[in-house]
Amino acid sequence: MTLLQKLGESRHLFPAVLLIAAVLGSTCSGVATATDAAAVGVLGALILSALQGALNRESFKASLMGGSRLYCKIALIQAGAIFLTLSMGRWQGWLVFPRLFRRCAARPRL
């Protein structure tokens, strides 16, 4: 495949690059927050897939299920991190600090 053919085929990437630029540009310019930019990205992806003819009921359902699975995985990771933080950090601190304070209080002051 020659360079000219590769450049000709890269025209199919233009809509995706435009979508990425819209999301990042709205966030970096201060026009939108991260949540607003995510909504712009979702809406843009839906419009692009509808224009390309790839949007149907099955693909829409599959994308919703994939997003839900991803969100659940992230939520489980966060729940595990919170559990470990509380169990290892706070509870161990409650066991260690009283002993430390008793030692400091037992020392004679000069």
Number of C-alpha atoms within 10 A of each C-alpha: 5 7 8 9 9 10 10 10 10 10 9 10 9 10 13 13 10 13 18 15 13 16 20 17 15 18 17 13 9 10 11 17 13 15 10 14 19 16 14 17 18 14 13 19 17 15 13 16 15 12 10 9 9 12 15 11 9 9 12 14 11 12 12 12 12 12 12 12 12 12 12 12 12 12 12 12 12 12 12 12 12 12 12 12 12 13 12 11 11 12 11 11 12 10 10 11 11 11 11 11 10 10 10 11 10 9 8 6 6 3
